[in-house]
Amino acid sequence: MPTPVTRRQMLRQCAAGFGNLALMGMLASLSKSPAAASLNPLLARPAGFRPRAKRVIFLFMHGGPSHVDTFDYKPALIRDSGKPLPFAKPRVQFAKTGNLGKSPWKFRPYGQSGAMVSDLFPLTGACADELCFIKSIHGTNEAHGGALLKLHTGSDTFVRPSMGAWVSYGLGTENQNLPSFVTVNPTLGHGGVGNWSSAFLPAVHHGTRLGGGVPIDKATINYLHDPDENTPLQRAQLDLLGEMNREHLGNVGVDAALEGRIQSFELAFRMQTEAPDVLNVSGESDATKKLYGLDDPKTASFARQCLMARRFSEHGVRFVQVTHGYWDQHDKLASEHGRLSAEVDRPIAGLLRDLKSRGLLDDTLVIWGGEFGRTPTLQGTDGRDHHPHAFTMWLAGGGVKAGFSYGITDEYGFYCVDQKVHVHDFHATLLALLGMDHESLTYRHAGRDFRLTDVHGEVVRSVIA
C-alpha cells in the first residue's frame, strides 16, 4: 500500500513557488472536493441543505438600544408609569433601578402588518412589511463585554470563534479576491477583537477590520496599496517568502500561525485587484447616495457604512458587520436615543430598499440589534439600565417571514414569557437560514468538537418562510 504524502511534505518537495499554489487555488475553485478545500480554505462551498440566504449583513447597535422605546410596544408601561414593578426583579442586576417609566416616544402602526414602531424609527417603520421581529431574545450577561462576546461568539467565559468566522468556515467566500468576513467600524472595547476573531478556527476566517477608532470616510484596510505599484516584484517576494516558509514547515511540522500568515499574505495580494474599487463609493449615483443619507452630515457616517456593506455583499463577501453606538443611556435617554436613532434610521431604510431594488434582499439576511435591551424601570428620571432578560432584534430578507412578529414579553417588556429565543437559538437559526446545521458545523480543537452553539440551540423554524 503506498505511503500517503501529507500536504506539508508535498509543499516541501515541490520545486515551484507559492505562485503555483495561487494557480492551484484557482484550479481548485472548479472543484468541490475536500482536497480542493484544503488547498484553499476560502473556497466557496455548498451548504448542507437548501439555503434561504447566501450572505449576512449585521447592523450592530453597540451599547444596547431600548426595546421598549423602539419596537416592543407596551401600553401598560404608559398606564403604570411611575409605579413600582409589580413582580420581582432579577437576582443579579447591573445597577439599581426604580419605578416603571413610559417611553418618551409614541408608537404607530406601519404597513399591512400593522407593526407598532416608535417615532425613533419612522423610515425603518415604513419598511415594516419586510421585517421579521423577534421580541423575546434573551442572554446571560448584564455587562457590555460579556454580552457582546455572548452575542458574537456564543460564549461570555471562553475565547471562541465569532459567528462571522463560523459562517466563513462553513461556506467560504464567493469572491477569492476579497475576505469572507468584514467588520466595518468595530468597537475596540468590550471584548474588542474577540468579537470578530477566528479563535481556534484557521486564521483565514478572522474578520478583516475596516476602520474602528477613525472617521469612517478615512477608514481603509491596512496595507491595501502597494506604494511602488510593482505587482511582479510583490509576486516574486511572496514566492521567495513561500520557499523559506515551506522549508520551515518541513522542519517543524504543524504551525497554524505560520500557515495563517501565509494565507493572509496571499489574500492581501489578491485584494489589491478588487478591494480599492469596492471601498470607493464615489461612483454611486446621486440618488443612491441620497437614499442612504450621504448628503446629510447627521447620517453620512452610518450611511457610508451601510453602503459599503451592500457593496461588499454584492461582491461576494459572506458576512459583513457594521457597528454603530454608543446606545448606553443610563441617563439622557430622550436626547441620546433620539440623536442615535436619527443617525441610523435613514441609512437602514436606504439599505433595505436598495437591496430589494437590486434583487439582493431575497438572499441577503439583514440583522439589526444590540447586545441587550434596557430596563422598563428607570434609572434616575431619564435613563434605563442594561437588560439581557428580554430584548428585540429584527431580521429582513434571507428567507425569513416578512411582516411577522415572534416572541412575547410581559406587559411591561421585562421578561420573555412565550416563544423565548436564547442567543444560542438565534445562532442556530442564523446558520439554518444559510443552509447549515448548527449541530454539524463543528471544528476539532483541544480534543473535542466545538460549534457556535456549544451544546445548546434550537432553530426557530416559525420565523423561516
C-alpha positions as a LaTeX table, in Angstrom:
\begin{tabular}{lrrr}
\hline
Residue & $x$ (\AA) & $y$ (\AA) & $z$ (\AA) \\
\hline
Met1 & 0.00 & 0.00 & 0.00 \\
Pro2 & 1.53 & 3.41 & $-0.95$ \\
Thr3 & 2.59 & 5.63 & 1.92 \\
Pro4 & 0.32 & 8.70 & 1.98 \\
Val5 & 2.02 & 12.03 & 1.42 \\
Thr6 & 0.99 & 14.88 & 3.65 \\
Arg7 & 0.29 & 18.33 & 2.28 \\
Arg8 & 3.38 & 19.71 & 4.04 \\
Gln9 & 5.58 & 17.01 & 2.54 \\
Met10 & 4.18 & 17.81 & $-0.87$ \\
Leu11 & 4.88 & 21.53 & $-0.40$ \\
Arg12 & 8.41 & 20.88 & 0.82 \\
Gln13 & 9.24 & 18.59 & $-2.09$ \\
Cys14 & 7.71 & 20.72 & $-4.84$ \\
Ala15 & 10.19 & 22.92 & $-6.66$ \\
Ala16 & 7.62 & 25.52 & $-7.72$ \\
Gly17 & 6.95 & 28.56 & $-5.56$ \\
Phe18 & 3.80 & 29.81 & $-3.93$ \\
Gly19 & 2.84 & 31.30 & $-7.28$ \\
Asn20 & 1.92 & 27.75 & $-8.28$ \\
Leu21 & $-0.19$ & 27.50 & $-5.15$ \\
Ala22 & $-2.17$ & 30.50 & $-6.32$ \\
Leu23 & $-2.71$ & 28.70 & $-9.65$ \\
Met24 & $-3.70$ & 25.54 & $-7.83$ \\
Gly25 & $-6.16$ & 27.54 & $-5.78$ \\
Met26 & $-7.78$ & 28.89 & $-8.95$ \\
Leu27 & $-7.97$ & 25.40 & $-10.42$ \\
Ala28 & $-9.36$ & 24.12 & $-7.15$ \\
Ser29 & $-12.17$ & 26.63 & $-7.40$ \\
Leu30 & $-13.58$ & 24.41 & $-10.15$ \\
Ser31 & $-13.81$ & 21.53 & $-7.69$ \\
Lys32 & $-15.87$ & 20.86 & $-4.57$ \\
Ser33 & $-13.58$ & 18.14 & $-3.23$ \\
Pro34 & $-12.14$ & 18.14 & 0.33 \\
Ala35 & $-8.67$ & 18.23 & $-1.19$ \\
Ala36 & $-9.51$ & 21.43 & $-3.02$ \\
Ala37 & $-10.84$ & 22.98 & 0.18 \\
Ser38 & $-7.63$ & 22.08 & 2.00 \\
Leu39 & $-5.60$ & 23.95 & $-0.62$ \\
Asn40 & $-7.92$ & 26.96 & $-0.46$ \\
Pro41 & $-9.84$ & 27.29 & 2.83 \\
Leu42 & $-11.86$ & 30.22 & 1.47 \\
Leu43 & $-13.14$ & 28.19 & $-1.48$ \\
Ala44 & $-16.91$ & 28.67 & $-1.82$ \\
Arg45 & $-18.59$ & 25.52 & $-0.52$ \\
Pro46 & $-22.13$ & 24.26 & $-0.91$ \\
Ala47 & $-24.46$ & 24.47 & 2.07 \\
Gly48 & $-25.56$ & 21.30 & 3.83 \\
Phe49 & $-29.17$ & 21.82 & 2.73 \\
Arg50 & $-31.10$ & 24.36 & 0.69 \\
Pro51 & $-30.09$ & 27.81 & 1.95 \\
Arg52 & $-32.52$ & 30.69 & 2.14 \\
Ala53 & $-29.66$ & 33.22 & 2.37 \\
Lys54 & $-26.22$ & 33.38 & 0.78 \\
Arg55 & $-24.79$ & 36.20 & 2.87 \\
Val56 & $-25.35$ & 38.26 & 6.04 \\
Ile57 & $-25.29$ & 41.96 & 6.89 \\
Phe58 & $-25.35$ & 42.53 & 10.65 \\
Leu59 & $-26.28$ & 46.05 & 11.78 \\
Phe60 & $-24.93$ & 46.03 & 15.32 \\
Met61 & $-26.11$ & 48.74 & 17.69 \\
His62 & $-23.37$ & 48.80 & 20.32 \\
Gly63 & $-24.46$ & 49.65 & 23.86 \\
Gly64 & $-27.95$ & 48.20 & 23.96 \\
Pro65 & $-30.88$ & 50.09 & 22.39 \\
Ser66 & $-34.05$ & 50.05 & 24.46 \\
His67 & $-36.59$ & 47.56 & 23.12 \\
Val68 & $-39.49$ & 49.26 & 24.94 \\
Asp69 & $-38.60$ & 52.56 & 23.23 \\
Thr70 & $-38.14$ & 51.16 & 19.72 \\
Phe71 & $-40.01$ & 48.02 & 18.60 \\
Asp72 & $-41.71$ & 46.38 & 21.61 \\
Tyr73 & $-44.84$ & 48.44 & 22.23 \\
Lys74 & $-46.16$ & 48.25 & 25.81 \\
Pro75 & $-49.36$ & 50.20 & 26.57 \\
Ala76 & $-49.22$ & 49.01 & 30.19 \\
Leu77 & $-45.91$ & 50.82 & 30.57 \\
Ile78 & $-47.72$ & 54.05 & 29.72 \\
Arg79 & $-50.60$ & 53.21 & 32.04 \\
Asp80 & $-48.44$ & 52.30 & 35.03 \\
Ser81 & $-45.57$ & 54.73 & 34.54 \\
Gly82 & $-44.23$ & 55.88 & 37.90 \\
Lys83 & $-45.45$ & 52.78 & 39.74 \\
Pro84 & $-43.22$ & 50.04 & 41.17 \\
Leu85 & $-42.69$ & 46.91 & 39.11 \\
Pro86 & $-45.40$ & 44.54 & 40.46 \\
Phe87 & $-43.14$ & 41.46 & 40.41 \\
Ala88 & $-39.59$ & 40.62 & 41.44 \\
Lys89 & $-36.61$ & 41.99 & 39.57 \\
Pro90 & $-33.73$ & 39.66 & 38.61 \\
Arg91 & $-31.48$ & 38.48 & 41.42 \\
Val92 & $-28.46$ & 39.86 & 39.55 \\
Gln93 & $-28.73$ & 43.39 & 38.14 \\
Phe94 & $-26.10$ & 45.65 & 36.66 \\
Ala95 & $-27.34$ & 48.63 & 38.70 \\
Lys96 & $-30.31$ & 49.63 & 40.78 \\
Thr97 & $-33.42$ & 50.87 & 39.02 \\
Gly98 & $-36.59$ & 52.49 & 40.34 \\
Asn99 & $-40.16$ & 52.57 & 39.14 \\
Leu100 & $-41.62$ & 51.86 & 35.72 \\
Gly101 & $-41.14$ & 54.59 & 33.14 \\
Lys102 & $-43.12$ & 55.11 & 29.93 \\
Ser103 & $-41.38$ & 55.72 & 26.65 \\
Pro104 & $-40.78$ & 59.35 & 25.67 \\
Trp105 & $-41.86$ & 58.39 & 22.13 \\
Lys106 & $-45.20$ & 57.46 & 20.63 \\
Phe107 & $-45.68$ & 54.21 & 18.74 \\
Arg108 & $-47.55$ & 53.98 & 15.45 \\
Pro109 & $-48.72$ & 51.09 & 13.22 \\
Tyr110 & $-46.87$ & 50.64 & 9.92 \\
Gly111 & $-47.65$ & 48.73 & 6.74 \\
Gln112 & $-50.13$ & 45.98 & 6.12 \\
Ser113 & $-48.65$ & 44.07 & 9.04 \\
Gly114 & $-49.58$ & 46.90 & 11.42 \\
Ala115 & $-46.27$ & 46.58 & 13.24 \\
Met116 & $-46.01$ & 49.08 & 16.08 \\
Val117 & $-42.81$ & 51.11 & 15.79 \\
Ser118 & $-41.81$ & 54.13 & 17.82 \\
Asp119 & $-41.21$ & 57.58 & 16.41 \\
Leu120 & $-37.49$ & 56.92 & 16.81 \\
Phe121 & $-37.60$ & 54.83 & 13.59 \\
Pro122 & $-40.19$ & 56.24 & 11.17 \\
Leu123 & $-38.28$ & 55.32 & 8.00 \\
Thr124 & $-37.40$ & 51.83 & 9.23 \\
Gly125 & $-41.03$ & 51.52 & 10.32 \\
Ala126 & $-42.09$ & 52.28 & 6.75 \\
Cys127 & $-40.20$ & 49.06 & 5.82 \\
Ala128 & $-42.08$ & 47.05 & 8.47 \\
Asp129 & $-43.60$ & 44.68 & 5.92 \\
Glu130 & $-40.06$ & 43.50 & 5.11 \\
Leu131 & $-39.12$ & 42.91 & 8.76 \\
Cys132 & $-39.32$ & 39.85 & 10.98 \\
Phe133 & $-39.28$ & 40.95 & 14.62 \\
Ile134 & $-38.02$ & 38.61 & 17.33 \\
Lys135 & $-39.13$ & 40.24 & 20.57 \\
Ser136 & $-38.09$ & 37.53 & 23.01 \\
Ile137 & $-34.31$ & 37.40 & 22.64 \\
His138 & $-32.54$ & 36.81 & 25.94 \\
Gly139 & $-28.94$ & 36.34 & 27.02 \\
Thr140 & $-26.99$ & 35.66 & 30.17 \\
Asn141 & $-24.73$ & 38.60 & 30.90 \\
Glu142 & $-25.51$ & 42.02 & 32.39 \\
Ala143 & $-22.23$ & 43.68 & 31.35 \\
His144 & $-21.33$ & 45.01 & 27.91 \\
Gly145 & $-18.15$ & 42.96 & 27.45 \\
Gly146 & $-19.72$ & 39.63 & 28.36 \\
Ala147 & $-22.93$ & 40.38 & 26.47 \\
Leu148 & $-21.05$ & 41.37 & 23.30 \\
Leu149 & $-18.98$ & 38.21 & 23.39 \\
Lys150 & $-22.06$ & 36.09 & 24.04 \\
Leu151 & $-23.87$ & 37.58 & 21.05 \\
His152 & $-20.89$ & 37.44 & 18.73 \\
Thr153 & $-19.28$ & 34.14 & 19.76 \\
Gly154 & $-21.82$ & 32.22 & 21.84 \\
Ser155 & $-19.64$ & 32.37 & 24.96 \\
Asp156 & $-19.02$ & 35.02 & 27.58 \\
Thr157 & $-16.48$ & 32.95 & 29.50 \\
Phe158 & $-14.11$ & 31.40 & 26.93 \\
Val159 & $-12.35$ & 32.52 & 23.76 \\
Arg160 & $-14.46$ & 31.24 & 20.89 \\
Pro161 & $-14.75$ & 31.98 & 17.15 \\
Ser162 & $-17.21$ & 34.69 & 16.18 \\
Met163 & $-20.33$ & 33.92 & 14.17 \\
Gly164 & $-18.82$ & 35.63 & 11.13 \\
Ala165 & $-15.81$ & 33.32 & 11.36 \\
Trp166 & $-18.10$ & 30.28 & 11.64 \\
Val167 & $-20.03$ & 31.38 & 8.54 \\
Ser168 & $-16.74$ & 31.84 & 6.67 \\
Tyr169 & $-15.53$ & 28.42 & 7.82 \\
Gly170 & $-18.78$ & 26.79 & 6.74 \\
Leu171 & $-19.33$ & 28.47 & 3.38 \\
Gly172 & $-16.09$ & 30.14 & 2.29 \\
Thr173 & $-16.31$ & 33.22 & 0.08 \\
Glu174 & $-17.90$ & 33.78 & $-3.32$ \\
Asn175 & $-15.01$ & 36.06 & $-4.31$ \\
Gln176 & $-11.42$ & 34.88 & $-3.91$ \\
Asn177 & $-10.17$ & 38.47 & $-4.17$ \\
Leu178 & $-11.98$ & 39.56 & $-1.01$ \\
Pro179 & $-12.18$ & 38.27 & 2.56 \\
Ser180 & $-15.17$ & 36.18 & 3.53 \\
Phe181 & $-15.79$ & 38.24 & 6.71 \\
Val182 & $-15.51$ & 42.03 & 7.00 \\
Thr183 & $-16.25$ & 44.14 & 10.09 \\
Val184 & $-16.79$ & 47.86 & 9.48 \\
Asn185 & $-16.06$ & 50.36 & 12.26 \\
Pro186 & $-15.95$ & 47.75 & 15.03 \\
Thr187 & $-15.73$ & 48.65 & 18.68 \\
Leu188 & $-12.24$ & 48.20 & 20.09 \\
Gly189 & $-13.57$ & 47.76 & 23.64 \\
His190 & $-15.97$ & 45.35 & 25.35 \\
Gly191 & $-14.25$ & 42.25 & 24.03 \\
Gly192 & $-12.58$ & 44.07 & 21.14 \\
Val193 & $-11.03$ & 41.76 & 18.60 \\
Gly194 & $-12.65$ & 38.79 & 20.33 \\
Asn195 & $-15.93$ & 39.83 & 18.75 \\
Trp196 & $-14.64$ & 39.24 & 15.21 \\
Ser197 & $-11.93$ & 36.69 & 15.93 \\
Ser198 & $-11.43$ & 33.29 & 14.31 \\
Ala199 & $-10.05$ & 32.00 & 17.67 \\
Phe200 & $-9.07$ & 28.36 & 17.08 \\
Leu201 & $-10.53$ & 28.22 & 13.56 \\
Pro202 & $-7.97$ & 28.70 & 10.76 \\
Ala203 & $-6.79$ & 32.30 & 10.80 \\
Val204 & $-8.05$ & 32.97 & 7.28 \\
His205 & $-11.58$ & 33.12 & 8.73 \\
His206 & $-10.70$ & 36.02 & 11.04 \\
Gly207 & $-12.70$ & 39.18 & 10.36 \\
Thr208 & $-10.98$ & 41.81 & 8.23 \\
Arg209 & $-11.29$ & 45.12 & 10.04 \\
Leu210 & $-12.20$ & 48.31 & 8.23 \\
Gly211 & $-11.94$ & 51.37 & 10.46 \\
Gly212 & $-12.61$ & 51.44 & 14.17 \\
Gly213 & $-11.36$ & 54.45 & 16.07 \\
Val214 & $-11.18$ & 56.67 & 12.98 \\
Pro215 & $-13.85$ & 58.53 & 10.94 \\
Ile216 & $-15.37$ & 56.04 & 8.53 \\
Asp217 & $-14.62$ & 58.22 & 5.49 \\
Lys218 & $-10.93$ & 57.94 & 6.42 \\
Ala219 & $-11.03$ & 54.20 & 7.11 \\
Thr220 & $-9.31$ & 51.70 & 4.86 \\
Ile221 & $-7.86$ & 48.23 & 5.03 \\
Asn222 & $-4.29$ & 48.47 & 6.25 \\
Tyr223 & $-1.52$ & 47.96 & 3.69 \\
Leu224 & $-4.02$ & 47.59 & 0.84 \\
His225 & $-1.99$ & 49.71 & $-1.60$ \\
Asp226 & 1.48 & 48.92 & $-2.89$ \\
Pro227 & 3.30 & 52.29 & $-2.86$ \\
Asp228 & 5.61 & 51.09 & $-5.63$ \\
Glu229 & 2.79 & 49.57 & $-7.72$ \\
Asn230 & 5.12 & 46.77 & $-8.74$ \\
Thr231 & 2.98 & 43.62 & $-8.90$ \\
Pro232 & 5.65 & 41.32 & $-10.42$ \\
Leu233 & 8.07 & 42.28 & $-7.66$ \\
Gln234 & 5.45 & 41.61 & $-4.99$ \\
Arg235 & 4.74 & 38.20 & $-6.55$ \\
Ala236 & 8.43 & 37.36 & $-6.56$ \\
Gln237 & 8.78 & 38.45 & $-2.92$ \\
Leu238 & 5.86 & 36.24 & $-1.89$ \\
Asp239 & 7.30 & 33.29 & $-3.78$ \\
Leu240 & 10.66 & 33.74 & $-2.03$ \\
Leu241 & 8.92 & 34.00 & 1.31 \\
Gly242 & 6.95 & 30.90 & 0.42 \\
Glu243 & 10.11 & 28.92 & $-0.22$ \\
Met244 & 11.50 & 29.86 & 3.19 \\
Asn245 & 8.20 & 29.08 & 4.88 \\
Arg246 & 7.99 & 25.69 & 3.15 \\
Glu247 & 11.43 & 24.83 & 4.43 \\
His248 & 10.44 & 25.89 & 7.94 \\
Leu249 & 7.18 & 23.90 & 7.84 \\
Gly250 & 9.09 & 20.88 & 6.65 \\
Asn251 & 11.30 & 21.09 & 9.71 \\
Val252 & 8.75 & 21.91 & 12.42 \\
Gly253 & 5.54 & 20.32 & 11.06 \\
Val254 & 2.27 & 21.87 & 12.15 \\
Asp255 & 2.40 & 25.64 & 12.61 \\
Ala256 & $-1.12$ & 27.07 & 12.35 \\
Ala257 & 0.04 & 30.63 & 12.97 \\
Leu258 & 2.52 & 30.48 & 10.11 \\
Glu259 & 0.01 & 28.86 & 7.77 \\
Gly260 & $-2.50$ & 31.57 & 8.64 \\
Arg261 & 0.09 & 34.24 & 7.89 \\
Ile262 & 0.89 & 32.66 & 4.52 \\
Gln263 & $-2.79$ & 32.63 & 3.61 \\
Ser264 & $-3.21$ & 36.23 & 4.74 \\
Phe265 & $-0.30$ & 37.32 & 2.52 \\
Glu266 & $-1.83$ & 35.61 & $-0.48$ \\
Leu267 & $-5.28$ & 37.08 & 0.22 \\
Ala268 & $-3.80$ & 40.56 & 0.71 \\
Phe269 & $-2.03$ & 40.24 & $-2.65$ \\
Arg270 & $-5.30$ & 39.31 & $-4.39$ \\
Met271 & $-7.29$ & 42.00 & $-2.58$ \\
Gln272 & $-5.28$ & 44.75 & $-4.29$ \\
Thr273 & $-7.09$ & 43.96 & $-7.53$ \\
Glu274 & $-10.64$ & 44.49 & $-6.24$ \\
Ala275 & $-10.92$ & 45.91 & $-2.72$ \\
Pro276 & $-9.99$ & 49.52 & $-3.65$ \\
Asp277 & $-12.90$ & 49.67 & $-6.09$ \\
Val278 & $-15.32$ & 48.23 & $-3.52$ \\
Leu279 & $-14.25$ & 50.81 & $-0.95$ \\
Asn280 & $-14.68$ & 53.69 & $-3.38$ \\
Val281 & $-18.31$ & 54.84 & $-3.22$ \\
Ser282 & $-17.78$ & 57.90 & $-5.42$ \\
Gly283 & $-19.21$ & 56.11 & $-8.44$ \\
Glu284 & $-22.57$ & 55.58 & $-6.81$ \\
Ser285 & $-25.40$ & 57.65 & $-8.26$ \\
Asp286 & $-26.57$ & 60.80 & $-6.51$ \\
Ala287 & $-29.94$ & 59.14 & $-5.99$ \\
Thr288 & $-28.32$ & 56.20 & $-4.20$ \\
Lys289 & $-26.19$ & 58.45 & $-2.01$ \\
Lys290 & $-29.27$ & 60.44 & $-1.07$ \\
Leu291 & $-31.25$ & 57.26 & $-0.38$ \\
Tyr292 & $-28.70$ & 56.22 & 2.25 \\
Gly293 & $-28.23$ & 59.74 & 3.65 \\
Leu294 & $-24.73$ & 60.54 & 2.46 \\
Asp295 & $-25.96$ & 64.07 & 1.70 \\
Asp296 & $-26.70$ & 64.81 & 5.38 \\
Pro297 & $-23.87$ & 65.27 & 7.92 \\
Lys298 & $-26.07$ & 63.72 & 10.58 \\
Thr299 & $-26.48$ & 60.43 & 8.73 \\
Ala300 & $-23.40$ & 60.43 & 6.46 \\
Ser301 & $-21.16$ & 58.25 & 8.65 \\
Phe302 & $-23.55$ & 55.34 & 9.10 \\
Ala303 & $-24.81$ & 55.81 & 5.55 \\
Arg304 & $-21.30$ & 55.15 & 4.26 \\
Gln305 & $-21.05$ & 52.04 & 6.43 \\
Cys306 & $-24.34$ & 50.67 & 5.12 \\
Leu307 & $-23.44$ & 51.48 & 1.53 \\
Met308 & $-20.10$ & 49.72 & 1.89 \\
Ala309 & $-21.91$ & 46.74 & 3.42 \\
Arg310 & $-24.06$ & 46.50 & 0.31 \\
Arg311 & $-21.02$ & 46.83 & $-1.95$ \\
Phe312 & $-19.06$ & 44.15 & $-0.07$ \\
Ser313 & $-22.09$ & 41.86 & $-0.10$ \\
Glu314 & $-22.78$ & 42.19 & $-3.80$ \\
His315 & $-19.09$ & 41.45 & $-4.46$ \\
Gly316 & $-19.29$ & 38.09 & $-2.69$ \\
Val317 & $-18.34$ & 38.73 & 0.96 \\
Arg318 & $-20.28$ & 36.27 & 3.12 \\
Phe319 & $-20.58$ & 38.18 & 6.39 \\
Val320 & $-20.43$ & 41.95 & 6.80 \\
Gln321 & $-20.92$ & 43.64 & 10.15 \\
Val322 & $-21.35$ & 47.37 & 10.61 \\
Thr323 & $-21.29$ & 48.86 & 14.10 \\
His324 & $-22.95$ & 51.97 & 15.49 \\
Gly325 & $-23.09$ & 53.30 & 19.01 \\
Tyr326 & $-22.99$ & 54.08 & 21.85 \\
Trp327 & $-26.58$ & 53.19 & 22.85 \\
Asp328 & $-25.87$ & 53.04 & 26.60 \\
Gln329 & $-28.23$ & 55.59 & 28.10 \\
His330 & $-28.22$ & 55.26 & 31.87 \\
Asp331 & $-29.33$ & 58.88 & 31.71 \\
Lys332 & $-30.21$ & 61.34 & 28.93 \\
Leu333 & $-32.30$ & 58.63 & 27.28 \\
Ala334 & $-34.59$ & 61.03 & 25.44 \\
Ser335 & $-31.85$ & 63.15 & 23.93 \\
Glu336 & $-29.27$ & 60.42 & 23.21 \\
His337 & $-31.58$ & 57.69 & 21.87 \\
Gly338 & $-33.14$ & 60.45 & 19.78 \\
Arg339 & $-29.76$ & 61.51 & 18.40 \\
Leu340 & $-28.54$ & 57.97 & 17.75 \\
Ser341 & $-31.71$ & 56.81 & 16.02 \\
Ala342 & $-31.64$ & 59.89 & 13.77 \\
Glu343 & $-28.14$ & 58.85 & 12.65 \\
Val344 & $-29.18$ & 55.33 & 11.60 \\
Asp345 & $-32.87$ & 55.35 & 10.64 \\
Arg346 & $-32.43$ & 56.72 & 7.13 \\
Pro347 & $-29.34$ & 54.61 & 6.26 \\
Ile348 & $-31.06$ & 51.42 & 7.47 \\
Ala349 & $-34.17$ & 52.09 & 5.42 \\
Gly350 & $-31.98$ & 53.03 & 2.46 \\
Leu351 & $-30.05$ & 49.77 & 2.72 \\
Leu352 & $-33.23$ & 47.67 & 2.81 \\
Arg353 & $-34.73$ & 49.46 & $-0.17$ \\
Asp354 & $-31.50$ & 49.38 & $-2.14$ \\
Leu355 & $-31.02$ & 45.66 & $-1.56$ \\
Lys356 & $-34.61$ & 45.00 & $-2.63$ \\
Ser357 & $-34.35$ & 47.12 & $-5.78$ \\
Arg358 & $-31.21$ & 45.23 & $-6.84$ \\
Gly359 & $-32.74$ & 41.81 & $-6.20$ \\
Leu360 & $-30.32$ & 41.16 & $-3.34$ \\
Leu361 & $-32.69$ & 41.16 & $-0.38$ \\
Asp362 & $-34.13$ & 37.72 & $-1.16$ \\
Asp363 & $-30.79$ & 36.00 & $-0.48$ \\
Thr364 & $-29.20$ & 38.54 & 1.88 \\
Leu365 & $-30.07$ & 38.21 & 5.56 \\
Val366 & $-30.07$ & 41.60 & 7.30 \\
Ile367 & $-29.93$ & 41.57 & 11.11 \\
Trp368 & $-30.47$ & 44.53 & 13.46 \\
Gly369 & $-29.86$ & 44.54 & 17.21 \\
Gly370 & $-27.62$ & 45.19 & 20.18 \\
Glu371 & $-26.04$ & 43.07 & 22.89 \\
Phe372 & $-29.08$ & 43.51 & 25.15 \\
Gly373 & $-32.08$ & 45.79 & 25.72 \\
Arg374 & $-32.83$ & 48.20 & 28.53 \\
Thr375 & $-34.98$ & 48.01 & 31.63 \\
Pro376 & $-38.60$ & 49.19 & 31.57 \\
Thr377 & $-37.78$ & 50.59 & 35.01 \\
Leu378 & $-35.92$ & 53.86 & 35.21 \\
Gln379 & $-32.51$ & 54.92 & 36.45 \\
Gly380 & $-32.97$ & 58.40 & 37.83 \\
Thr381 & $-35.59$ & 60.26 & 35.83 \\
Asp382 & $-34.28$ & 59.77 & 32.29 \\
Gly383 & $-32.30$ & 56.55 & 31.95 \\
Arg384 & $-32.58$ & 52.78 & 31.70 \\
Asp385 & $-30.19$ & 50.05 & 32.80 \\
His386 & $-28.71$ & 47.07 & 30.93 \\
His387 & $-31.27$ & 44.32 & 30.34 \\
Pro388 & $-30.37$ & 40.89 & 28.89 \\
His389 & $-33.58$ & 39.23 & 30.09 \\
Ala390 & $-35.73$ & 40.38 & 27.15 \\
Phe391 & $-34.90$ & 42.42 & 24.08 \\
Thr392 & $-35.77$ & 42.78 & 20.40 \\
Met393 & $-33.83$ & 42.02 & 17.25 \\
Trp394 & $-35.21$ & 42.06 & 13.73 \\
Leu395 & $-34.31$ & 40.23 & 10.55 \\
Ala396 & $-35.08$ & 41.03 & 6.94 \\
Gly397 & $-34.71$ & 39.18 & 3.64 \\
Gly398 & $-32.77$ & 35.94 & 3.52 \\
Gly399 & $-35.76$ & 33.62 & 3.80 \\
Val400 & $-37.43$ & 34.98 & 6.93 \\
Lys401 & $-41.14$ & 35.71 & 7.19 \\
Ala402 & $-41.76$ & 39.32 & 6.21 \\
Gly403 & $-44.15$ & 41.49 & 8.21 \\
Phe404 & $-44.02$ & 38.98 & 11.06 \\
Ser405 & $-43.51$ & 39.15 & 14.82 \\
Tyr406 & $-42.37$ & 36.32 & 17.05 \\
Gly407 & $-41.90$ & 36.18 & 20.80 \\
Ile408 & $-43.85$ & 37.72 & 23.64 \\
Thr409 & $-42.66$ & 39.67 & 26.67 \\
Asp410 & $-44.75$ & 40.52 & 29.73 \\
Glu411 & $-46.97$ & 43.59 & 29.72 \\
Tyr412 & $-44.02$ & 45.82 & 30.63 \\
Gly413 & $-41.35$ & 44.17 & 28.49 \\
Phe414 & $-39.32$ & 42.99 & 31.47 \\
Tyr415 & $-39.22$ & 39.20 & 30.93 \\
Cys416 & $-39.83$ & 36.89 & 27.99 \\
Val417 & $-43.00$ & 34.90 & 28.67 \\
Asp418 & $-43.63$ & 32.93 & 25.47 \\
Gln419 & $-41.75$ & 31.81 & 22.35 \\
Lys420 & $-38.45$ & 32.52 & 24.07 \\
Val421 & $-35.32$ & 32.78 & 21.89 \\
His422 & $-31.97$ & 32.45 & 23.60 \\
Val423 & $-28.84$ & 33.77 & 21.89 \\
His424 & $-27.91$ & 30.14 & 21.10 \\
Asp425 & $-31.28$ & 29.72 & 19.35 \\
Phe426 & $-30.62$ & 32.88 & 17.36 \\
His427 & $-27.26$ & 31.48 & 16.21 \\
Ala428 & $-28.82$ & 28.13 & 15.29 \\
Thr429 & $-31.46$ & 29.94 & 13.22 \\
Leu430 & $-28.86$ & 32.13 & 11.50 \\
Leu431 & $-26.91$ & 29.07 & 10.39 \\
Ala432 & $-30.09$ & 27.28 & 9.29 \\
Leu433 & $-31.03$ & 30.21 & 7.05 \\
Leu434 & $-27.59$ & 29.87 & 5.45 \\
Gly435 & $-28.16$ & 26.16 & 4.87 \\
Met436 & $-26.04$ & 24.84 & 7.74 \\
Asp437 & $-26.95$ & 22.55 & 10.62 \\
His438 & $-25.59$ & 24.13 & 13.80 \\
Glu439 & $-25.02$ & 20.67 & 15.30 \\
Ser440 & $-22.98$ & 19.50 & 12.30 \\
Leu441 & $-20.88$ & 22.64 & 11.73 \\
Thr442 & $-18.04$ & 21.63 & 14.06 \\
Tyr443 & $-14.29$ & 22.04 & 14.39 \\
Arg444 & $-11.97$ & 19.69 & 16.23 \\
His445 & $-9.91$ & 21.53 & 18.84 \\
Ala446 & $-8.25$ & 20.54 & 22.12 \\
Gly447 & $-9.58$ & 17.01 & 21.89 \\
Arg448 & $-13.24$ & 17.67 & 21.19 \\
Asp449 & $-15.61$ & 19.07 & 18.59 \\
Phe450 & $-16.69$ & 22.67 & 19.06 \\
Arg451 & $-19.58$ & 24.54 & 17.47 \\
Leu452 & $-21.04$ & 28.06 & 17.57 \\
Thr453 & $-23.96$ & 26.95 & 19.74 \\
Asp454 & $-21.80$ & 24.82 & 22.09 \\
Val455 & $-24.24$ & 22.11 & 23.31 \\
His456 & $-27.35$ & 24.27 & 23.06 \\
Gly457 & $-29.59$ & 25.91 & 20.50 \\
Glu458 & $-32.86$ & 25.20 & 18.71 \\
Val459 & $-33.71$ & 26.55 & 15.26 \\
Val460 & $-36.67$ & 28.95 & 15.45 \\
Arg461 & $-38.48$ & 27.49 & 12.47 \\
Ser462 & $-41.52$ & 29.72 & 12.96 \\
Val463 & $-39.57$ & 32.72 & 11.57 \\
Ile464 & $-38.43$ & 30.91 & 8.42 \\
Ala465 & $-40.61$ & 31.47 & 5.36 \\
\hline
\end{tabular}
